[in-house]
Structure formats: structure tokens, C-alpha cells
Amino acid sequence: MINKLISNIQKTNAPIVVGLDPMLNYVPEHIQKKSFAEYGETLEGAADAIWQFNKEIVDATYDLIPAVKPQIAMYEQFGVEGLKAFQKTVDYCHEKGLVVIGDVKRGDIGSTSAAYAVGHLGKVQVGNTICQAFNEDFATVNPYLGTDGIKPFVDICKEEKKGLFILVKTSNPSSGEFQDRIIDGRPLYEWVGEKVAEWGADHMGDSYSYIGAVVGATYPEMGKVLRKVMPKSYILVPGYGAQGGKGADLVHFFNEDGLGAIVNSSRGIIAAYKQEKYAKFGAEHFAEASRAAVIDMVEDISTALERAK
Amino acid sequence: MINKLISNIQKTNAPIVVGLDPMLNYVPEHIQKKSFAEYGETLEGAADAIWQFNKEIVDATYDLIPAVKPQIAMYEQFGVEGLKAFQKTVDYCHEKGLVVIGDVKRGDIGSTSAAYAVGHLGKVQVGNTICQAFNEDFATVNPYLGTDGIKPFVDICKEEKKGLFILVKTSNPSSGEFQDRIIDGRPLYEWVGEKVAEWGADHMGDSYSYIGAVVGATYPEMGKVLRKVMPKSYILVPGYGAQGGKGADLVHFFNEDGLGAIVNSSRGIIAAYKQEKYAKFGAEHFAEASRAAVIDMVEDISTALERAK
């Protein structure tokens, strides 16, 4: 799957991923109205609204992008109905040839981590039958529990040729509270980064490992260090756009081969029509606003990478 | 909810929680057969089997215990159908007067953490209607992202009078990989424990905070230290029984008031009929084996607490 991700990136010339994190207040009035008319102001109605919203955005952008990253929390807040919309979204993105990164930030131990891995990346046995639940291509995973928490995910990834992005240095302001604390002269995130390189070493694709890392765009200097700590790990970079990261900040997350990083934008793309810059599209044409925002984001990053050469 | 948890513990005289973590291979043949006959060897069939299994165990034990802790991964592995069984289980346990600790180990930032909090502990607005998704009483949360990741959960907990158990020192063998690393002379888990005390200080119940911690039974000496670092936080203690923790190890997790800790057992209770000790019950009467295992566990812990006085 890392090979497919890289080939998708090369085909589109766009090292980006669109975060499908649909808050209900991003969904234009006309879609909400239609869904509520059909299903009422219920969890089912909300789930239908975010699914319709996602579908239009995917239809308007899929030819420009290699991957999407649905944030499961935005679906889980609507319970079982929301999770049906999550599954529909994953399946639809696959139909469109997109790589799907499930932003699930799961993490537990032993058989419990294995159950998460099976549910999101693998297959589960029921009697003598093999069934499949959510079927993403990559999942994000939390490292706080150590190797016991990661290993069951890696094992399933090996079976299924799928991948992980492990939280190393997150994009939020207080991520340093624990992640930056100094241990034997180096911050915790570097120790975690080293482990990511180690966990990834025996699950390699053609040029990069199936086991990647999450490092926030908001911490470019740390990204520079981590790039070297995990040379063979793809870095998923959140925090671009709405969280403050800019194209120029991203240069250090890439390797000299122009690969090695994939930059996420969620709100900046899916709610683009709410920005002044894209207001001309109007709520009716929100998906075209998203398409324009994708083009601008790719341009911003390409220019920055070009300048850095 | 912390007051209700404590009152349930006092009523039952049982500082324990039953982990409803149903692996399909714990579910007796006769239940699986019946479910598969009705729904086929499908995700729906698996979900029905674990729900029927849970229901019998709850029916056989609810009068002896204050709380249950369903591990959502075991349901999530069966996708949307599994999550329906999770919701049914939560609702049924509420009907029986039990406190429900959702072992979800979620953790993200800002609006994403808020979405998880809303989905599991709160209410979500759809149009002008207030809806409810999973509705547990407590949730377990991962602290790796720092205060930004915890605060949105705490905010919802305050609104709803619900609570959290934050991972501090987990029960697994490799938990020390990051959690035990020394920062300014003290292990990371102590720094996290201190934060738990801080986060919990402004959301107090009558005698304990709504914000508790997870500390594994397998690390009793660390439990002793953490008990003092977070005197007002309830400690959820996994790792008893199958993972190797014994009654005598648990003494230090409690305060002098005899409160402050609640010990989880999952496999040891729900799959008790598979142990030699309870084999006489047979697979047909698996729920009675679970009841016997609950009685033995309460006895083991009470004896240990009595001896320590």
C-alpha cells in the first residue's frame, strides 16, 4: 500500500491528503435540509448529510489527489449511523482509486490492538467465513503503550500489505507537554521516532517502509530532525492551513528524492467555501471551492519545494 | 457519576469491574451456532453471538458488581454490526443499574477530541434536536497529546457529570518503553499522573474527582507512588488475573478509606468456564462460572485488603 500511495502521489504530482472530517456545521444548509427531510433531525439524518457532503467533495477532487484521511471521530459522534457513513466513505474513495488513511488514533495492547487492526486493516474470522469490517489502507496509531501496542498492528499490516502512521510529534500547541520532555539528552518524540524506524525496518515497500509517522506541520524544526531519524518512514503532516502551517514550513519533511511526506488539510479544503478567498463559489458550489483549494494547496507546496532545491 | 460509581462499590462491597471484552472464541459453541443459524457466518452473526454472550454474563453477575468495562475494540473488529452490539451492551448494563466504563482509549485534539467526547459521553446537536450516540458513563483516554487532547473530554464530562480514566501506567510488559523513561529525575508516568491530578482538581465529586487514571496491577510499586501523586483520583486497575496481577498486589492502589481503586478482570471472569477451576460448570453454564469467578475475585481482594489493615 505504501507503493500505491507513492505511485498515486507521483501520478497526481500532489503530496497531499484531504482530511474528510465533516463537522455538521461545514455541511451547507441545502444538504442538511434534504437529509433532515428524508431522515429527520436524527443521527441517521446527520450521517446522511455528512455522507452526501463527502461524496460531492470526493467527486470534485479525486482526480487531483492521491489519498483521503477520514477522521473517524467526526463519524463516531453520530454513533452507529455515523460509522455507517464512515464505511460508505471509505468504500466510495476506494472506488475512486484513492488511498484511504483511517485517522483512528487507536492503540491498546495484545489481542485488543489486534482486534482494532483486524477491524480497520484486516479481516476477521466468523465461524469458517472470512469477513471484512472497515477496510482502510492505513491507520494512525498512538504509541504511548510501547511495542506491545504497535506490534499487533504491524503483524496485520504485513499480512495485508497495509500501513500505519504512528503519532510521533503532534501538531497541537500542547503536544510538547509530554512529547518534548528530555530523556537522556533527547526529547521523547525522537525516542518514539527511533522506534518507528525500528518497527518499520522489517516491513519495507520498494523504497519506503509501510510504517510511517505523524509529525505536525506546526513544528518544522522538529520535522527536520525527525526526517533524519526515520529516513525510510513516510511522514503524514497535519497542521497545514487552518492550524497555521505554511508551504515553506513543509520543505524539511521531505527527502531529497522529493518523496517522504504527505501533507494533510481538512477544514482548509472541505470547508473552503466558507473562506473569503473562495466565497465566490457560494454554498451551492462548495465542492468546486474545495477543488480550487486543492489546486492552490498543491501549488503552494510545489513552489516551496521548488524554491528549496 | 463518580459518586454513583462509589455508591455502587459500597453497596456491592466489590471494588471490581467486569471487562466485557468478548473474543468470539470465548463464546460457547451453542451460542455461536444459534446466532450463525439466524444471521449466517457474517459480521451480524458474530455481533449477535457476542451480544447474547454478554447478556447472559450480565444477568448472572449484575447484582454482585458495581460496573462493567466493555472494550470497544472487541466490537469494532466486527464493524458497524459489532458497534451495534456495543451500544446494546451499554444500554442493557444501564438498565441493570451498572456503571459503564467505555474502554475506548480515544485521544485526539480540539474539535476531534470533542467529537469523541460527545459520541461516547455527551450529546450531539442535529439541527435543532439533541441526539445521543453511545452514552457510556466513563471513558478511557490516552494522554500522549497533552492537555489539548484531554480538555475537550473534561469539558463534556463537566456538562454531563461523567468521568474519565486517563492512561498513566499501563499493565503490559513493554509499557515502560516510554512510560518509565526518566525526565528530570522522575518517570514519565509520574508526570502524567501529576497532570491527571491537575486536570481532575476542578471536576470533583463528593470525595473523589471525576477524572481518574489507569494503572496496571502488574506494577504494584508504581501504583503505590501514583496513589500518592493523585490522591483524589480513582484508579482503574487492569491486569488482575489473566495478566498476572494478584490480590496482594492491589493493596497499594487503594486509599486508607478503602476506596480509590477499582480492579478490572476480563478474561478471568467472562471466560471463567474455560479454566480448570470452573470447568465443572461446562460451556452450557458459562454464566454461572462467571458468577463464581466474580465471587472468588471479590473474596481475594477483600482478604488482601483486610490483611493489609
Boltz contact constraints between the chains, C-beta under 6 A:
constraints:
  - contact:
      token1: [A, 36]
      token2: [B, 127]
      max_distance: 6.0
  - contact:
      token1: [A, 41]
      token2: [B, 126]
      max_distance: 6.0
  - contact:
      token1: [A, 41]
      token2: [B, 127]
      max_distance: 6.0
  - contact:
      token1: [A, 41]
      token2: [B, 129]
      max_distance: 6.0
  - contact:
      token1: [A, 43]
      token2: [B, 131]
      max_distance: 6.0
  - contact:
      token1: [A, 45]
      token2: [B, 126]
      max_distance: 6.0
  - contact:
      token1: [A, 46]
      token2: [B, 126]
      max_distance: 6.0
  - contact:
      token1: [A, 71]
      token2: [B, 112]
      max_distance: 6.0
  - contact:
      token1: [A, 73]
      token2: [B, 108]
      max_distance: 6.0
  - contact:
      token1: [A, 73]
      token2: [B, 112]
      max_distance: 6.0
  - contact:
      token1: [A, 73]
      token2: [B, 115]
      max_distance: 6.0
  - contact:
      token1: [A, 73]
      token2: [B, 116]
      max_distance: 6.0
  - contact:
      token1: [A, 74]
      token2: [B, 115]
      max_distance: 6.0
  - contact:
      token1: [A, 76]
      token2: [B, 119]
      max_distance: 6.0
  - contact:
      token1: [A, 77]
      token2: [B, 115]
      max_distance: 6.0
  - contact:
      token1: [A, 77]
      token2: [B, 118]
      max_distance: 6.0
  - contact:
      token1: [A, 77]
      token2: [B, 119]
      max_distance: 6.0
  - contact:
      token1: [A, 77]
      token2: [B, 124]
      max_distance: 6.0
  - contact:
      token1: [A, 79]
      token2: [B, 133]
      max_distance: 6.0
  - contact:
      token1: [A, 79]
      token2: [B, 134]
      max_distance: 6.0
  - contact:
      token1: [A, 80]
      token2: [B, 83]
      max_distance: 6.0
  - contact:
      token1: [A, 80]
      token2: [B, 84]
      max_distance: 6.0
  - contact:
      token1: [A, 83]
      token2: [B, 80]
      max_distance: 6.0
  - contact:
      token1: [A, 83]
      token2: [B, 83]
      max_distance: 6.0
  - contact:
      token1: [A, 84]
      token2: [B, 80]
      max_distance: 6.0
  - contact:
      token1: [A, 105]
      token2: [B, 108]
      max_distance: 6.0
  - contact:
      token1: [A, 108]
      token2: [B, 73]
      max_distance: 6.0
  - contact:
      token1: [A, 108]
      token2: [B, 105]
      max_distance: 6.0
  - contact:
      token1: [A, 109]
      token2: [B, 172]
      max_distance: 6.0
  - contact:
      token1: [A, 112]
      token2: [B, 71]
      max_distance: 6.0
  - contact:
      token1: [A, 112]
      token2: [B, 73]
      max_distance: 6.0
  - contact:
      token1: [A, 115]
      token2: [B, 73]
      max_distance: 6.0
  - contact:
      token1: [A, 115]
      token2: [B, 74]
      max_distance: 6.0
  - contact:
      token1: [A, 115]
      token2: [B, 77]
      max_distance: 6.0
  - contact:
      token1: [A, 116]
      token2: [B, 73]
      max_distance: 6.0
  - contact:
      token1: [A, 118]
      token2: [B, 77]
      max_distance: 6.0
  - contact:
      token1: [A, 119]
      token2: [B, 76]
      max_distance: 6.0
  - contact:
      token1: [A, 119]
      token2: [B, 77]
      max_distance: 6.0
  - contact:
      token1: [A, 124]
      token2: [B, 77]
      max_distance: 6.0
  - contact:
      token1: [A, 126]
      token2: [B, 41]
      max_distance: 6.0
  - contact:
      token1: [A, 126]
      token2: [B, 46]
      max_distance: 6.0
  - contact:
      token1: [A, 127]
      token2: [B, 36]
      max_distance: 6.0
  - contact:
      token1: [A, 127]
      token2: [B, 41]
      max_distance: 6.0
  - contact:
      token1: [A, 129]
      token2: [B, 41]
      max_distance: 6.0
  - contact:
      token1: [A, 131]
      token2: [B, 43]
      max_distance: 6.0
  - contact:
      token1: [A, 133]
      token2: [B, 79]
      max_distance: 6.0
  - contact:
      token1: [A, 134]
      token2: [B, 79]
      max_distance: 6.0
  - contact:
      token1: [A, 142]
      token2: [B, 142]
      max_distance: 6.0
  - contact:
      token1: [A, 142]
      token2: [B, 144]
      max_distance: 6.0
  - contact:
      token1: [A, 144]
      token2: [B, 142]
      max_distance: 6.0
  - contact:
      token1: [A, 144]
      token2: [B, 144]
      max_distance: 6.0
  - contact:
      token1: [A, 145]
      token2: [B, 170]
      max_distance: 6.0
  - contact:
      token1: [A, 146]
      token2: [B, 174]
      max_distance: 6.0
  - contact:
      token1: [A, 146]
      token2: [B, 175]
      max_distance: 6.0
  - contact:
      token1: [A, 146]
      token2: [B, 177]
      max_distance: 6.0
  - contact:
      token1: [A, 146]
      token2: [B, 178]
      max_distance: 6.0
  - contact:
      token1: [A, 147]
      token2: [B, 174]
      max_distance: 6.0
  - contact:
      token1: [A, 148]
      token2: [B, 172]
      max_distance: 6.0
  - contact:
      token1: [A, 148]
      token2: [B, 174]
      max_distance: 6.0
  - contact:
      token1: [A, 170]
      token2: [B, 145]
      max_distance: 6.0
  - contact:
      token1: [A, 172]
      token2: [B, 109]
      max_distance: 6.0
  - contact:
      token1: [A, 172]
      token2: [B, 148]
      max_distance: 6.0
  - contact:
      token1: [A, 174]
      token2: [B, 146]
      max_distance: 6.0
  - contact:
      token1: [A, 174]
      token2: [B, 147]
      max_distance: 6.0
  - contact:
      token1: [A, 174]
      token2: [B, 148]
      max_distance: 6.0
  - contact:
      token1: [A, 175]
      token2: [B, 145]
      max_distance: 6.0
  - contact:
      token1: [A, 175]
      token2: [B, 146]
      max_distance: 6.0
  - contact:
      token1: [A, 177]
      token2: [B, 146]
      max_distance: 6.0
  - contact:
      token1: [A, 178]
      token2: [B, 146]
      max_distance: 6.0
  - contact:
      token1: [A, 181]
      token2: [B, 183]
      max_distance: 6.0
  - contact:
      token1: [A, 183]
      token2: [B, 181]
      max_distance: 6.0
  - contact:
      token1: [A, 183]
      token2: [B, 183]
      max_distance: 6.0
